[in-house]
Amino acid sequence: GSLRRGMESNLIVFVVDSSGSMAGKDRLQAVTGAVMSMLRDAYQRRDKVAVITVRGSTPELVLPPTGSTEVAMRRLDGAPTGGRTPLGEGLMLAHEVIEREHRKDPTRRALLVALTDGRATGTQGMAGVAKASAVIAQRKLAGCLVIDCEQSRRVRLGLARKLAEQLQAACVTLPEISAESVSGVINTI
């Protein structure tokens, strides 16, 4: 069913791979734009949005769950990009945020949206991704969506699709990663 039907409020947690120089910046910009348009949408007034960036040595909750456009803009503007990709650690952090919000308000539905090519180059590597995915899939506190950001190479690794399978999530490839395409796909869920 659609996440948008009825008046329940949702918690949408973005896990965005902002490692790599250009691509990381583009993805973070797309997520920032999507967050802003979601929070401005009066229909979703009661929704909360959070953003976790996966880059460098550890993931960071750059935007703790909020319904405020002002807070979102301030926190997301100029968040750092580049470096390694601690993806498993980022997914675990998302899980902790979702758990915490669930305890506060069990009626709020959660959606975890991961923008990633599925590769993990942080200390826990791919094993960390598998472990985190198993925990999230088991707890069933969130619907999950993977937005596959793999740069089209000749040989596709298909790791984002594998991550989606582990999370029991939908996996989509967007023709381009932009604020419009990201918010558009979330609205169809």
Secondary structure, DSSP 8 states (H G I E B T S, - for coil): --TTSSS--EEEEEEEE--SSHHHHHHHHHHHHHHHHHHH-GGGTT-EEEEEEE-TTS-EEEEEEE--HHHHHHHHTT----S---HHHHHHHHHHHHHHHHHH-TTSEEEEEEEE-S---STTHHHHHHHHHHHHHHH--EEEEEEE-----SS---HHHHHHHHHT-EEEE-SS--HHHHHHHHHT-
